[in-house]
Amino acid sequence: MEDDMRLAAQAKMGYYPTPEKVTKIILTYLKRERPGLIRVLDPCAGEGTALSVVGNHLQAKTYGIEMDIERGETAKNVLTRCLVTDYQNTTITKKSFSLLWLNPPYDWSAKDEELHTSQRMERTFLRDCIPYLCPGGVLVYLIPQRRVDGHIARMLSYRFEQLCIFRFPKEEYRVFKQVGILGRQKKTPGKDDEVTQYLKDCGRGQALIPHLPGAPQVIYEVPVTPSRSRFSFVSKTIDPKELAEEIRAHGLFERFREMTTPLRMTERIRPVMRLNYGHLVQFIAGGSMNGVVWDPDRKNPLLVKGRTKKEVLHSVEIDGDRERHIERDQIKPFIKAFNRNGAICTIQ
């Protein structure tokens, strides 16, 4: 059974969309706490169907991540924003989401020949995505029952309270024996050995797990997302289409021209730190300060022209019977200055 499931998962990149019936039942467990901005995240968004329904129910902004290009493009049409990339290839502000909808790929994170050093994606997605959830935020975690192992049980009991675990409805459960785990993130993480043991027993099939009931036994109030001065939700890989849209919306040429146009002679350069004499010589010799230069009293102007010249220095080193000829390049500055009387001063 496990081999069949792995092959099926690989064929669709571990993609098992949340059954519509399951999504509708879970919605009855969720309600908005109060007016304000709510962001919800699905790092395995698929076509965005489930998250879109959740967003409509909570009147929330929906953010998804999907690796598959076709599914990701579909999700972009129904979500507030969807990144078509691997969730590990993103920059996302932590503690910026009120609800984490997590239906991860049911597979190992490495190839067949590397399974002995690999971890289950159900575990890695949970571990890596919890930091995006704000304190008091709600987790909806959908995985096969047998994958609720000791690692996952400890993570959940340490980070979450009000944990509930249910089997999918009978028809949906029969396929891959999935369970739904709901919980609220603790404001202060802490161990709970009793909950850990119960979850481990559930994963081993040693505890009775009820099927997801139509009438909710507990209501999870989804909090308003904490306000932040800066919120990031971007891929580390540049999407050509998104780049084109940004350029159309905000322009590019003006900024490009500003960065590439040389300063005019009338524009002054203000260095971060005071220049020493060596810096000044290099600036003048390189032509960056050509023009009129005044003395501190602004009484004696000089017309300055700088240039550089490369010279080759030759030296000989003798080591016993061996003779080494060494050539070194040296850049020498040459500065010419004309005073108001026409006298020329050369500085080397």
N, C-alpha and C positions, 0 to 999 in steps of 0.2 A: 504493500500500500504506500509506504513512504517513498520508494523508488518511483512509483507511478506519479505520485504527487510532485516529486522533484522534477521529473521530466516535463510534466505539465507546466510547472512554475517557470522552468527555464524557457519553454517555448513562448511564453507570454511575459517574460522578464519578471516573473513572480507576481504578476498582476491578477488579483482576485477582487473585482469591484464589490463593494458592500451591497448585499441584496437590498432592493428597494423596501421590502417589508421590514427588514431589520432597521434600516435608517428611520423609517416612520415611527417604529416603536421607541427607538432611542430618543427621538425628538420629544416624546412625552415626558422624558426624565429631565429635560433641559428647559430653562426659562431665563429670560433676561433679568438681571438683578435690579437695574434702574436705568434711566435714560443716560445716554452718553456713547462714546465710541467703543465698539467691541471689534477686535480682530480675531479671526479664527484661522488656524493653520492646518494644512494637510500636506505633509512632505512626500506622500505617495498618492498624488491627486487623481491619477488616471485621467478620465475625461472630465473630471470636476463635478460629476453628477451629485454625489453624496454631499460634498462640501457646499455646493450651491444651494441645496435644499436646507442644510443647516444654517447657512447664512441668511436665507429668506426667513426662516423661523425665528432667528434671533435678531434680525435686522442688523446684521454684522457685515463688516468688510471681510472678504474671503481671499486668502493667500494660499496658493498651491505650488508644489514642485513636482515635476514629472519628467522622467528620463526619456520616455518614448516620444519621438517627434510628433507623430500623428495624434496621439492622445493628448500631448501637451498643447498642440495648436487648437484642438477642440476645447480643451479646458480654458484657454485664454478667452474664449467667447462667452463663458458663463461665470468666470471668477473675476474678482476685482483685479487680481494680478496673478500670473502663473509663470514660473521660471522653467524653461525646458532645459534641464540639466540634472546632474547628480546633486543630491542635497548636500554632499560634502564639498561641492564646488560653489558654495554660496557665501555671502556675507549678510548675516541677519542679526539684527539687534536683539540681545537677550532680554528676557522678561517682558516681551512686547506683544504677547498673545494671551487672550483670555480663555481660549479653548484649543486643545490639541486633539485633532481627529487623526488617529494613527492606525492605519490598516496596512502594515508593512509587507514587503515581499516575503513569501514563505519559502525561504531557501537559505543556503550558506553564502557567506560573503566572499568565498574564494572558489577556484576551479576544483574539479573533481580530485585531481592529484594533490591538492593542497588542503583537503578537508581536515586533516589532523591538526593543522595550525589555524583553522578558520573559526569564526563565530557565526551563530545564527543571526540573520538580519533582523528577526523579531527583537533580539536583544540589543543589537547595535543601534537600531533606529530609536528605540526607547531611550537608551543611554544618551545618545547625541542630541535628541530633540527636547528632552525635558527642560534644558536651560532656556528654551524660548518661551516657556510658559510662565506667566506672572504668578506671584504668590496668591493663593486662593483660586487660581485658574483650574479649569476642569479638564480631565483627561478622559478620552474615549479610545480604548485600546482593544483592537479586534485581532485575535490570533488563534491558531489551532490550540485546542485544550492541552495537548501533550507538550506544547512548547512553554508552558508555565513551569519553568524549572526553578532551581534554588536561586540562581542569579537574578532572574526576573522577579521572583517573589520578594527577595531582599530589597531590590530597587524600588518596587512598588510600595512596600510597607514602610520603607525609610522616608520616601518622598511624599506619600499620599495618605490621606485620611478619608473616612466615609467610603471605603472601598466596597464595591459590590461586583460580584462575578455571576454571569448568567450564560447558559448555553443559548445558541441561536435557536429559533423556533424549529420544531421537529423536522420539517421538510428540508430546511436550509442546513441544519446541523448534520444531517445524514451524509452530506457530500464530503466535507473535510473536518467535521467535528470542531467547529470554531466556537469560541466563547467571546463574550464582550465583558470588558472590565472597565468600570467607571470609578472615578475618584476625584477628590479635590486636593490640590497641592498644599502641603503644610506650609505655614509661614515659617516654622522652624523645623527642619528635618530631624527625625529621631527614629531609633530602632523600635520595632514592635514585633517581638518574637512570636507572639500568638498569631498575628495576622500572617506573618511569614510562613509559619507551619501550615496554616489553613490553605494558603495559596499553593504551597508545595503539594499538599495532599490532593488539591483539586487537579493539579497537573498530572499526578500519578493515577488519577481515577479512584482515589481512596476517600474522597469526600463527595457528598451528594450536591450536585449543582443544578438548581432549577432552570427550566427553560425561560427565556426572556418573556416575562408576562406582559400582556397588553396594558394592564393598569399599573402605573409606576408605584413602586414601594417607597421611593425616595425621590425628591426633587432637587436637582443641582442648579442653584442659581449662578448663572455665569456672570462674573464681575465685569465692570467697565475696565477697559485696558488702561493701565497707568499712562499718563501723558508724559511724553519725552520730547526734548528740544529737537533731537535728530532721530529719525527712524530709517534704518537701512534694510532693504530686502532686494538684493541684487545678486546676479550671477557673476562669478569671477571671470567667466568667458564672455567676451563681447559678442552680442547677437547683432549681425549686420542689419537686420530689419529694424531692431530697436534703435540702433545707432542712427540709421537713416531718419527715423521718426524724430529723434532728439534734434538732429540737425535741421530738419524742416521746421520744428517748433521753436527752436531757440537760436538757430543760425550758427555758422561756423567761421565764415570768412573774416568777420570783424575781429574775432579773437585771434585767428591765424595771422592776420595782417599786423595786429598789435605785437604778436610775439616774434615776428620775422622782420619787421621794418627797422632798419638801423636808426639810432637816435640822431636827431638833427644837431648841428653844431650849437644851436641856441639852447638845447636841452642840457640841463646839468645832471651829473651823476653824483648821487650821494651814497658813498660806501657805508656798509654796516659798521665797520671799524675804521679808525684813523689809519691812513696809509703811511708806511715808512718810506724812506728815500728809495729803497730798492723797488718798491711797488711803483712809485712815481716815475722812475726811470723806465721801467717796463711799459707803463701806460704811454709815456711820451714816445718812446722808441717804436712802439707798435702802431702809432698813428692815432691812438684813441683820444689824444689831447692836442692834436694839431690845431693851430690857430693862435689867437692872442692870449698871452699869459701875463698877469700883472703881479707886481710885487705887493706885499702886505699893505703898503701905503697907497697903492694904485697911482703911482707917479711915474714908474718906469716900465712901460709895456715892452714885451718881447714877442716877436712873431716866431713861433716855434714849429719846427718840422722834424719829425723823428722817423728813423728807419732802423732796421737791424741787418746785420751781416754775419753770415756763417763763416767761421775760420776753422781750419783743421790744424790741431796741435799735434806735433809728432814728438815722441819721446822714445828712449831706448833704455831697457832694463837688462842688466847683465847678471846672470846667476851661474857662477862657475864658468863652464865652457859654453853655456847657452846664452844667446842674445835674442831678446824679444823687442820687436818694434811695435809700438802702440800708437794708434791714431785716435784722437778724441775730437768730436765736434764741439765747438764752442760758439754760442750765439752772442755777439757783441752788439750793444746798442750804440747808435750814433745819433746825436741830437744837434741840430743846428738852430741857432737863435739869431734873429736880426733885431737890433735895437732901433730906436727912432732916428738915429743918425746914420743908419745903413751899415754899421759895423757888424761883422759876422763873427759869431762865437761858436766854436765846435766843441762838443762835449763827447768824450768816448768813455 
